[in-house]
Amino acid sequence: MKIRLLIALVAAVVAATAGAATTKDFKPGDVRLCGSTRCVMVTSASVAKELGSFVYTGRQPAKVAGPRVGERAFQLRFRNGYVAGIFASARLDRWLSYGVYLERFSRGKWYAVPRKTASDLRRLVAGMEPLRLTPAAIARSR
């Protein structure tokens, strides 16, 4: 009897965990990159997948030095308007989380963005007016 209960419990945990893992994937249209005057929706399935992997499931990003105040920056926003964090620097290769997935990202710490993801982000925001990194933008992560 105890073994059946244990098996049922394990099966329930596995099912719940599997369902939660699939909700961590970004689909086209789930997120936007926002500059100072407008946002661009991430419509590419491959870029959405890269972002989902970076934010939730991929290899743990390395902590890096933050960009200088005044560098260009773009917000990562969910459909509901929640700002998950910012990509910043001339190459958009730095990430600062605003509280999304605290088991992965520490508040107030900058992380390296994978080279391909940063390149894809730069392509998406080409021609957009960026935000400028300010002490207030950095403080949102603390």
N, C-alpha and C positions, 0 to 999 in steps of 0.2 A: 504494500500500500504506500509506504513512504517513497519507494523508488518511483512509482507512478506519479506521485505528487511532485517529486524532484524533476522528473522528465517534463511534466507539464509546465512547471515553473521555468525551466531552461528554455523550452520552446517558446513560451510567452516573451521572455527577455530577448531571444533571438529575433522574433517577429517584430517586436517593438523597436529594436535597434536597427534592423534592416529598413524599416519604414522611415526612421529618422534620418538615416544616411542618404536616402534618395531625396529628401527634402533639402539637402545641402547643395544640390546642383543648381546652378543658375541656368535658366533657359533664355533664349532670345527675348528681349523685352523686359526681363526681370529687373535689370539695373541700368542706370544712366551715369554718364560722366558729365559733371556740371562745372562750367567756368563762371566767369563774372556776369555774363549776360544771357547765356542759354545752356541747355543740356542736350546731349546726344545720347539716344538710346543705343544700347549694345544689342544689335540685331543679329550679329554673326554667332552661330551656334558654337564655333570653335573658340571664339574670344570669350563668350559667356562661360564655356566649360573651363577655360584657363583661369578666369577670375574666380569661379567657384572652387577650383582646386587650390588656388592661392589662399583664398579666405578660409576655406574649411578643411580640405582633405589632403592636400599635397604634402610634400616634404616641408618640414618646419623651416620657415624663412630665417635667415641669419639676421641678428640685430646689427644695425649699422649706425654711423653718425648721421644726424639729421642734416637736412639742407639748411642753407642760410635763410634768415628772414629776408623776404623780398623775392625769393625764388618763385617760379610759377607753380601752381597747384590746381588740382581738379578734385572735386568731391565725388565719391562713389555713393550714389543714392539708390535706394530701393524704390519700388513702385509706389509704396505708401508715403514717400517723402523722407523716410529715415535716412540720415547721413551716416553711413557706416565708417567713414574715415576719408583720408585724403591721400592722393598720389601727388608727390611733389618732387622738385628739382628740374633742371633743364631737360633731363632725360626721362623724367617720370619714373625713376627707378627706386624711389623711396616711398614707403607706406607708413602712415600713422593711423592706428585704429581709434575710433571714437567710442569703443566699448563693445564692438561686435566680437564675439567668440573670445572671451577673456581667458579661456583655457589655452588658447593659441597665441594671443597677442596681449602683451602687458601694456597697461595704460602708460602713456608718456614715452614709450620706446618706439624707435623707428626700425623698420624692417626692409631688407632688400627685396625688390620685386624681380622676378625672373626676367632675364634679358628679352626673351620672346614676348612675354606679356607686356613689358614696358614698351617695346617696339610697336606692338599692336595698339596700345593705348595712345601713343604719339600719333599714329595714323588716324585713329578715331577722332582725335581732337584737333587735327590739323586745321588751321585757319580760325580756330575759336580763340576768343579772348580769355586768357586764364585768370584765375584768382591769383592773388599774391600772398605768399605765406606770411602770416602775421603772428605776433605773440598770442593774440586771442585765438587764432585757429589752432595753434599748438596747445594752448591751455584747455581746449575742449576735450583733450584726451586724458586729462588728469583727474 
